[in-house]
Amino acid sequence: MRRYLADTRAMIIFSIVCGAFIEIVIAGLSFDQSMRIRLSAIPVILFAGDPTEVTEIGYLSSQMERFPDN
């Protein structure tokens, strides 16, 4: 659960920072417009990121079982 929360927090922060940079610098939106878009995108980010996290944890734990440290 801790790993899930850490990954989710990192994904949201990364999305806000990178998305805001692109929207403000490249697209020319105002800071207010960019923050509205970023905040409204958080539910979508959480929905899209959840299956990715579950798959990643499942894959990594299966690989750790196959190749244990000696």
N, CA, C and O atoms as a Tinker XYZ file with bonds, in Angstrom:
   280  protein
     1  N      0.818000   -1.190000    0.000000    73     2
     2  CA     0.000000    0.000000    0.000000    64     1     3
     3  C      0.867000    1.262000    0.000000    63     2     4     5
     4  O      0.548000    2.258000   -0.649000    81     3
     5  N      1.957000    1.190000    0.737000    73     3     6
     6  CA     2.857000    2.338000    0.793000    64     5     7
     7  C      3.461000    2.642000   -0.581000    63     6     8     9
     8  O      3.579000    3.799000   -0.985000    81     7
     9  N      3.835000    1.586000   -1.278000    73     7    10
    10  CA     4.418000    1.751000   -2.614000    64     9    11
    11  C      3.397000    2.346000   -3.581000    63    10    12    13
    12  O      3.730000    3.189000   -4.414000    81    11
    13  N      2.155000    1.895000   -3.458000    73    11    14
    14  CA     1.093000    2.411000   -4.308000    64    13    15
    15  C      0.891000    3.909000   -4.081000    63    14    16    17
    16  O      0.792000    4.677000   -5.039000    81    15
    17  N      0.831000    4.323000   -2.820000    73    15    18
    18  CA     0.643000    5.740000   -2.505000    64    17    19
    19  C      1.827000    6.583000   -2.973000    63    18    20    21
    20  O      1.644000    7.688000   -3.483000    81    19
    21  N      3.030000    6.063000   -2.801000    73    19    22
    22  CA     4.215000    6.802000   -3.248000    64    21    23
    23  C      4.222000    6.945000   -4.770000    63    22    24    25
    24  O      4.508000    8.023000   -5.291000    81    23
    25  N      3.911000    5.871000   -5.479000    73    23    26
    26  CA     3.874000    5.933000   -6.944000    64    25    27
    27  C      2.769000    6.848000   -7.441000    63    26    28    29
    28  O      2.956000    7.588000   -8.407000    81    27
    29  N      1.622000    6.797000   -6.785000    73    27    30
    30  CA     0.506000    7.650000   -7.186000    64    29    31
    31  C      0.848000    9.119000   -6.973000    63    30    32    33
    32  O      0.586000    9.953000   -7.839000    81    31
    33  N      1.430000    9.434000   -5.825000    73    31    34
    34  CA     1.829000   10.814000   -5.548000    64    33    35
    35  C      2.863000   11.293000   -6.568000    63    34    36    37
    36  O      2.769000   12.412000   -7.072000    81    35
    37  N      3.834000   10.455000   -6.867000    73    35    38
    38  CA     4.865000   10.831000   -7.844000    64    37    39
    39  C      4.259000   11.029000   -9.224000    63    38    40    41
    40  O      4.651000   11.946000   -9.945000    81    39
    41  N      3.314000   10.184000   -9.599000    73    39    42
    42  CA     2.683000   10.298000  -10.910000    64    41    43
    43  C      1.890000   11.600000  -11.020000    63    42    44    45
    44  O      1.923000   12.261000  -12.058000    81    43
    45  N      1.182000   11.967000   -9.961000    73    43    46
    46  CA     0.400000   13.206000   -9.987000    64    45    47
    47  C      1.319000   14.423000  -10.058000    63    46    48    49
    48  O      1.073000   15.339000  -10.844000    81    47
    49  N      2.363000   14.439000   -9.252000    73    47    50
    50  CA     3.288000   15.576000   -9.252000    64    49    51
    51  C      3.987000   15.700000  -10.602000    63    50    52    53
    52  O      4.102000   16.800000  -11.142000    81    51
    53  N      4.453000   14.576000  -11.150000    73    51    54
    54  CA     5.110000   14.597000  -12.455000    64    53    55
    55  C      4.166000   15.123000  -13.526000    63    54    56    57
    56  O      4.558000   15.937000  -14.362000    81    55
    57  N      2.935000   14.662000  -13.499000    73    55    58
    58  CA     1.955000   15.095000  -14.494000    64    57    59
    59  C      1.663000   16.584000  -14.382000    63    58    60    61
    60  O      1.554000   17.276000  -15.394000    81    59
    61  N      1.537000   17.075000  -13.159000    73    59    62
    62  CA     1.254000   18.499000  -12.971000    64    61    63
    63  C      2.427000   19.347000  -13.445000    63    62    64    65
    64  O      2.232000   20.326000  -14.164000    81    63
    65  N      3.626000   18.984000  -13.054000    73    63    66
    66  CA     4.802000   19.791000  -13.417000    64    65    67
    67  C      5.047000   19.770000  -14.923000    63    66    68    69
    68  O      5.180000   20.826000  -15.541000    81    67
    69  N      5.107000   18.598000  -15.510000    73    67    70
    70  CA     5.389000   18.503000  -16.948000    64    69    71
    71  C      4.249000   19.074000  -17.787000    63    70    72    73
    72  O      4.478000   19.800000  -18.753000    81    71
    73  N      3.018000   18.736000  -17.405000    73    71    74
    74  CA     1.866000   19.248000  -18.149000    64    73    75
    75  C      1.758000   20.752000  -18.069000    63    74    76    77
    76  O      1.481000   21.412000  -19.070000    81    75
    77  N      1.975000   21.304000  -16.877000    73    75    78
    78  CA     1.905000   22.759000  -16.721000    64    77    79
    79  C      2.998000   23.445000  -17.530000    63    78    80    81
    80  O      2.757000   24.480000  -18.151000    81    79
    81  N      4.172000   22.886000  -17.526000    73    79    82
    82  CA     5.263000   23.473000  -18.322000    64    81    83
    83  C      4.891000   23.515000  -19.797000    63    82    84    85
    84  O      5.056000   24.545000  -20.451000    81    83
    85  N      4.399000   22.420000  -20.315000    73    83    86
    86  CA     4.032000   22.353000  -21.732000    64    85    87
    87  C      2.897000   23.328000  -22.042000    63    86    88    89
    88  O      2.932000   24.035000  -23.049000    81    87
    89  N      1.894000   23.358000  -21.170000    73    87    90
    90  CA     0.742000   24.217000  -21.428000    64    89    91
    91  C      1.091000   25.704000  -21.333000    63    90    92    93
    92  O      0.590000   26.508000  -22.119000    81    91
    93  N      1.933000   26.066000  -20.390000    73    91    94
    94  CA     2.266000   27.485000  -20.204000    64    93    95
    95  C      3.306000   27.948000  -21.220000    63    94    96    97
    96  O      3.127000   28.984000  -21.861000    81    95
    97  N      4.390000   27.190000  -21.371000    73    95    98
    98  CA     5.498000   27.625000  -22.224000    64    97    99
    99  C      5.199000   27.391000  -23.706000    63    98   100   101
   100  O      5.396000   28.288000  -24.526000    81    99
   101  N      4.732000   26.213000  -24.046000    73    99   102
   102  CA     4.566000   25.884000  -25.470000    64   101   103
   103  C      3.201000   26.315000  -25.999000    63   102   104   105
   104  O      3.104000   26.931000  -27.060000    81   103
   105  N      2.133000   25.982000  -25.241000    73   103   106
   106  CA     0.783000   26.287000  -25.734000    64   105   107
   107  C      0.361000   27.718000  -25.455000    63   106   108   109
   108  O     -0.560000   28.226000  -26.095000    81   107
   109  N      1.022000   28.379000  -24.505000    73   107   110
   110  CA     0.714000   29.777000  -24.225000    64   109   111
   111  C     -0.495000   30.004000  -23.340000    63   110   112   113
   112  O     -1.060000   31.098000  -23.350000    81   111
   113  N     -0.906000   29.011000  -22.579000    73   111   114
   114  CA    -2.016000   29.198000  -21.654000    64   113   115
   115  C     -1.558000   29.989000  -20.439000    63   114   116   117
   116  O     -0.367000   30.060000  -20.138000    81   115
   117  N     -2.518000   30.580000  -19.751000    73   115   118
   118  CA    -2.179000   31.285000  -18.515000    64   117   119
   119  C     -1.995000   30.262000  -17.396000    63   118   120   121
   120  O     -2.394000   29.104000  -17.524000    81   119
   121  N     -1.389000   30.706000  -16.305000    73   119   122
   122  CA    -1.160000   29.819000  -15.163000    64   121   123
   123  C     -2.492000   29.312000  -14.616000    63   122   124   125
   124  O     -2.614000   28.138000  -14.265000    81   123
   125  N     -3.483000   30.189000  -14.542000    73   123   126
   126  CA    -4.801000   29.812000  -14.028000    64   125   127
   127  C     -5.456000   28.739000  -14.899000    63   126   128   129
   128  O     -6.009000   27.770000  -14.378000    81   127
   129  N     -5.397000   28.904000  -16.198000    73   127   130
   130  CA    -5.973000   27.912000  -17.112000    64   129   131
   131  C     -5.256000   26.575000  -16.975000    63   130   132   133
   132  O     -5.893000   25.521000  -16.963000    81   131
   133  N     -3.950000   26.619000  -16.872000    73   131   134
   134  CA    -3.172000   25.391000  -16.755000    64   133   135
   135  C     -3.505000   24.651000  -15.464000    63   134   136   137
   136  O     -3.645000   23.428000  -15.475000    81   135
   137  N     -3.633000   25.367000  -14.359000    73   135   138
   138  CA    -3.941000   24.715000  -13.086000    64   137   139
   139  C     -5.343000   24.125000  -13.078000    63   138   140   141
   140  O     -5.568000   23.073000  -12.479000    81   139
   141  N     -6.284000   24.787000  -13.734000    73   139   142
   142  CA    -7.635000   24.217000  -13.848000    64   141   143
   143  C     -7.602000   22.904000  -14.622000    63   142   144   145
   144  O     -8.254000   21.933000  -14.238000    81   143
   145  N     -6.848000   22.878000  -15.703000    73   143   146
   146  CA    -6.732000   21.662000  -16.504000    64   145   147
   147  C     -6.044000   20.555000  -15.705000    63   146   148   149
   148  O     -6.509000   19.415000  -15.706000    81   147
   149  N     -4.963000   20.872000  -15.038000    73   147   150
   150  CA    -4.213000   19.886000  -14.257000    64   149   151
   151  C     -5.053000   19.316000  -13.120000    63   150   152   153
   152  O     -5.030000   18.108000  -12.886000    81   151
   153  N     -5.798000   20.171000  -12.404000    73   151   154
   154  CA    -6.615000   19.690000  -11.296000    64   153   155
   155  C     -7.789000   18.836000  -11.780000    63   154   156   157
   156  O     -8.173000   17.872000  -11.118000    81   155
   157  N     -8.350000   19.188000  -12.922000    73   155   158
   158  CA    -9.447000   18.377000  -13.451000    64   157   159
   159  C     -8.942000   17.058000  -14.038000    63   158   160   161
   160  O     -9.728000   16.129000  -14.225000    81   159
   161  N     -7.650000   16.963000  -14.327000    73   159   162
   162  CA    -7.087000   15.738000  -14.896000    64   161   163
   163  C     -6.696000   14.713000  -13.834000    63   162   164   165
   164  O     -6.427000   13.562000  -14.176000    81   163
   165  N     -6.657000   15.095000  -12.564000    73   163   166
   166  CA    -6.226000   14.172000  -11.518000    64   165   167
   167  C     -7.078000   12.897000  -11.465000    63   166   168   169
   168  O     -6.505000   11.813000  -11.352000    81   167
   169  N     -8.415000   12.968000  -11.540000    73   167   170
   170  CA    -9.182000   11.710000  -11.541000    64   169   171
   171  C     -8.830000   10.790000  -12.715000    63   170   172   173
   172  O     -8.795000    9.569000  -12.564000    81   171
   173  N     -8.575000   11.374000  -13.861000    73   171   174
   174  CA    -8.192000   10.568000  -15.032000    64   173   175
   175  C     -6.832000    9.919000  -14.800000    63   174   176   177
   176  O     -6.626000    8.752000  -15.135000    81   175
   177  N     -5.911000   10.678000  -14.227000    73   175   178
   178  CA    -4.579000   10.147000  -13.932000    64   177   179
   179  C     -4.675000    8.975000  -12.959000    63   178   180   181
   180  O     -4.024000    7.948000  -13.148000    81   179
   181  N     -5.490000    9.136000  -11.922000    73   179   182
   182  CA    -5.655000    8.060000  -10.937000    64   181   183
   183  C     -6.288000    6.825000  -11.563000    63   182   184   185
   184  O     -5.879000    5.702000  -11.268000    81   183
   185  N     -7.281000    7.024000  -12.423000    73   183   186
   186  CA    -7.948000    5.901000  -13.082000    64   185   187
   187  C     -6.994000    5.169000  -14.019000    63   186   188   189
   188  O     -6.983000    3.938000  -14.052000    81   187
   189  N     -6.201000    5.907000  -14.773000    73   187   190
   190  CA    -5.283000    5.296000  -15.736000    64   189   191
   191  C     -4.064000    4.696000  -15.050000    63   190   192   193
   192  O     -3.506000    3.713000  -15.539000    81   191
   193  N     -3.645000    5.260000  -13.944000    73   191   194
   194  CA    -2.438000    4.788000  -13.277000    64   193   195
   195  C     -2.636000    3.577000  -12.409000    63   194   196   197
   196  O     -1.673000    2.856000  -12.149000    81   195
   197  N     -3.851000    3.318000  -11.945000    73   195   198
   198  CA    -4.097000    2.199000  -11.044000    64   197   199
   199  C     -3.771000    0.845000  -11.673000    63   198   200   201
   200  O     -3.056000    0.061000  -11.049000    81   199
   201  N     -4.259000    0.529000  -12.881000    73   199   202
   202  CA    -3.896000   -0.762000  -13.486000    64   201   203
   203  C     -2.401000   -0.880000  -13.767000    63   202   204   205
   204  O     -1.831000   -1.968000  -13.685000    81   203
   205  N     -1.772000    0.239000  -14.095000    73   203   206
   206  CA    -0.335000    0.217000  -14.355000    64   205   207
   207  C      0.423000   -0.181000  -13.098000    63   206   208   209
   208  O      1.348000   -0.990000  -13.161000    81   207
   209  N      0.044000    0.374000  -11.977000    73   207   210
   210  CA     0.691000    0.068000  -10.700000    64   209   211
   211  C      0.506000   -1.396000  -10.325000    63   210   212   213
   212  O      1.459000   -2.052000   -9.905000    81   211
   213  N     -0.699000   -1.908000  -10.469000    73   211   214
   214  CA    -0.974000   -3.301000  -10.114000    64   213   215
   215  C     -0.163000   -4.239000  -10.998000    63   214   216   217
   216  O      0.401000   -5.219000  -10.511000    81   215
   217  N     -0.101000   -3.947000  -12.283000    73   215   218
   218  CA     0.668000   -4.771000  -13.208000    64   217   219
   219  C      2.154000   -4.712000  -12.885000    63   218   220   221
   220  O      2.834000   -5.738000  -12.899000    81   219
   221  N      2.655000   -3.535000  -12.600000    73   219   222
   222  CA     4.079000   -3.370000  -12.299000    64   221   223
   223  C      4.472000   -4.127000  -11.032000    63   222   224   225
   224  O      5.490000   -4.819000  -11.012000    81   223
   225  N      3.677000   -3.999000   -9.986000    73   223   226
   226  CA     3.978000   -4.698000   -8.741000    64   225   227
   227  C      3.912000   -6.202000   -8.946000    63   226   228   229
   228  O      4.765000   -6.933000   -8.443000    81   227
   229  N      2.910000   -6.673000   -9.679000    73   227   230
   230  CA     2.787000   -8.104000   -9.942000    64   229   231
   231  C      3.965000   -8.649000  -10.730000    63   230   232   233
   232  O      4.475000   -9.727000  -10.426000    81   231
   233  N      4.396000   -7.909000  -11.737000    73   231   234
   234  CA     5.518000   -8.345000  -12.555000    64   233   235
   235  C      6.808000   -8.370000  -11.742000    63   234   236   237
   236  O      7.561000   -9.342000  -11.796000    81   235
   237  N      7.061000   -7.304000  -10.990000    73   235   238
   238  CA     8.304000   -7.234000  -10.217000    64   237   239
   239  C      8.360000   -8.311000   -9.137000    63   238   240   241
   240  O      9.411000   -8.912000   -8.916000    81   239
   241  N      7.247000   -8.556000   -8.469000    73   239   242
   242  CA     7.268000   -9.578000   -7.426000    64   241   243
   243  C      7.442000  -10.970000   -8.023000    63   242   244   245
   244  O      8.072000  -11.825000   -7.400000    81   243
   245  N      6.901000  -11.220000   -9.210000    73   243   246
   246  CA     7.105000  -12.528000   -9.840000    64   245   247
   247  C      8.560000  -12.707000  -10.264000    63   246   248   249
   248  O      9.098000  -13.811000  -10.180000    81   247
   249  N      9.202000  -11.625000  -10.719000    73   247   250
   250  CA    10.609000  -11.718000  -11.097000    64   249   251
   251  C     11.504000  -11.907000   -9.879000    63   250   252   253
   252  O     12.518000  -12.601000   -9.954000    81   251
   253  N     11.136000  -11.300000   -8.768000    73   251   254
   254  CA    11.930000  -11.465000   -7.545000    64   253   255
   255  C     11.852000  -12.892000   -7.023000    63   254   256   257
   256  O     12.809000  -13.398000   -6.437000    81   255
   257  N     10.702000  -13.546000   -7.239000    73   255   258
   258  CA    10.568000  -14.937000   -6.819000    64   257   259
   259  C     11.373000  -15.857000   -7.730000    63   258   260   261
   260  O     11.919000  -16.857000   -7.265000    81   259
   261  N     11.455000  -15.540000   -9.002000    73   259   262
   262  CA    12.201000  -16.371000   -9.951000    64   261   263
   263  C     13.697000  -16.281000   -9.738000    63   262   264   265
   264  O     14.409000  -17.277000   -9.866000    81   263
   265  N     14.178000  -15.088000   -9.413000    73   263   266
   266  CA    15.615000  -14.864000   -9.257000    64   265   267
   267  C     15.933000  -14.311000   -7.872000    63   266   268   269
   268  O     16.215000  -13.121000   -7.731000    81   267
   269  N     15.892000  -15.158000   -6.852000    73   267   270
   270  CA    16.204000  -14.656000   -5.512000    64   269   271
   271  C     17.691000  -14.331000   -5.372000    63   270   272   273
   272  O     18.540000  -14.888000   -6.068000    81   271
   273  N     17.971000  -13.421000   -4.458000    73   271   274
   274  CA    19.378000  -13.081000   -4.180000    64   273   275
   275  C     20.057000  -14.241000   -3.491000    63   274   276   277
   276  O     19.450000  -14.953000   -2.691000    81   275
   277  N     21.327000  -14.420000   -3.813000    73   275   278
   278  CA    22.095000  -15.513000   -3.168000    64   277   279
   279  C     22.898000  -14.979000   -2.029000    63   278   280
   280  O     23.606000  -15.736000   -1.365000    81   279
